[in-house]
Amino acid sequence: MSRNSKLISQNLREEIAKELGVYDQVKKDGGSWENVSSKDCGNIVSKAIEIANRAVENK
């Protein structure tokens, strides 16, 4: 996830990870996203896209 970290703000990524129950792993690893599964990263991206689409629709 670090390669594309600039596409999603750190705050948004953390909020979504908390919502999906993934942030505990990040916190346990001292803020590192290395041990977050690719499936969970994909779910974070999907949720971010969903949020972005809602924001566009509401304009």
C-alpha positions in Angstrom: 0.0 0.0 0.0 2.9 2.3 0.5 3.6 2.6 -3.2 0.3 4.5 -3.8 0.0 6.1 -0.4 -0.4 9.5 -2.0 -3.6 8.6 -3.7 -5.5 8.3 -0.5 -4.8 10.6 2.4 -3.4 9.0 5.5 -6.4 10.1 7.6 -8.9 8.7 5.2 -7.0 5.4 4.9 -6.8 5.1 8.7 -10.5 5.9 9.1 -11.5 3.3 6.6 -9.2 0.8 8.1 -10.7 1.4 11.5 -14.2 1.0 10.0 -13.2 -2.3 8.4 -11.5 -3.5 11.5 -8.0 -3.6 9.9 -6.4 -0.7 11.8 -5.5 -2.8 14.9 -3.0 -4.7 12.8 -1.4 -1.5 11.6 -1.3 -0.1 15.1 0.2 -3.4 16.4 2.9 -3.1 13.8 3.9 0.4 14.8 2.1 2.1 11.9 3.4 -0.2 9.2 0.9 -1.4 6.5 3.2 -4.3 5.5 1.3 -7.0 7.2 -2.2 -5.9 6.0 -3.4 -8.4 3.5 -3.9 -7.5 -0.1 -7.5 -8.4 0.3 -7.9 -5.9 3.1 -6.0 -3.3 1.2 -8.4 -3.9 -1.7 -11.3 -3.4 0.6 -9.9 -0.1 1.8 -9.5 1.1 -1.8 -13.0 -0.1 -2.7 -14.4 1.8 0.2 -12.4 4.9 -0.7 -13.8 4.7 -4.3 -17.3 4.4 -2.9 -16.8 7.5 -0.7 -15.4 9.4 -3.7 -18.4 8.4 -5.9 -20.9 9.5 -3.3 -19.1 12.9 -3.0 -19.2 13.4 -6.7 -22.9 12.4 -6.9 -23.8 14.9 -4.1 -22.3 17.9 -5.9 
